Amino acid sequence: MSSPAAKALPDKTSPPEVDQQIGAGLRRLRRERSLSLVDLAARTNLSIGFLSQIERGKSSPTLRALVSMADALGIGLGDLFPPAGLAGDQTATIVRGSARSELQLWRSGIRKQFLTPHSEGSKLGLYIVEMERGASTGDELYTHGGEEAGLVMSGAMALSVESESWTLQEGDSFRFLSSRPHRFANAADGPTRVLWVNCL
C-alpha cells in the first residue's frame, strides 16, 4: 500500500493545531466504528504509518486521503470538519456566514468552508473551495462515492476526469460521478474560488 505524498507549497509552515484537530477527529470516528488502523489501511489503500501520523497530528492529510478515509468510515466529508467554535444563531436548517466550519488542507493549498449545517447521515454537502496559487489534489486521480458539481466563482481551475481534462474559467460549471477517477488544481496566477456540491 502506498501513501500519497503531501505536496508542500512554497513558504508554508506547519500549523500543528489544524493537523492535530483533524487527526483527533479521525481517531475518534475510527474508534467509534471499532476499526483498527490495519482495517482502515485496508479500506483506504493508505499505509498504516501514514494513517497513524495523520491521527497523531504529525502529518497533514491531502484532500484525496481525507475523502478516502471518509468513504471508509461511512461518513460525508463534512463530518470531518472541525467545529466552527462560534456561538450564534445556527440551527439544523441554516448556517450563518460568521459560523461556517472550515477545513484547511494547508500543505495542498486548499481551504474548504462548509456551507451546510452538520447533520448526521446527511447526503448533501455544499462548500466554498479556495485554492492558493499552485494548489492541487495531487498528481494521481482518485475516486470516492457519490456525485459532485460546482461553479467557478473566480480564478481558473484545471479539472481532469478519467482521460479528459479541461480548464474552467470564472462562470464555468461541472458535474460528474465521484466514482470516475478525477483530480483538480488551481490554473490561475492567483487564488481560485469554487462553489462545490458533493452528494453521497
Secondary structure, DSSP 8 states (H G I E B T S, - for coil): ---------TT----HHHHHHHHHHHHHHHHHTT--HHHHHHHHT--HHHHHHHHTTSS---HHHHHHHHHHHT--GGGGS------SS--SS---GGG-EEEEETTTTEEEEE-S---TT--EEEEEEEE-TT-BS-SS-B--SSEEEEEEEESEEEEEETTEEEEEETT-EEEEETTS-EEEEE-SSS-EEEEEEEE-
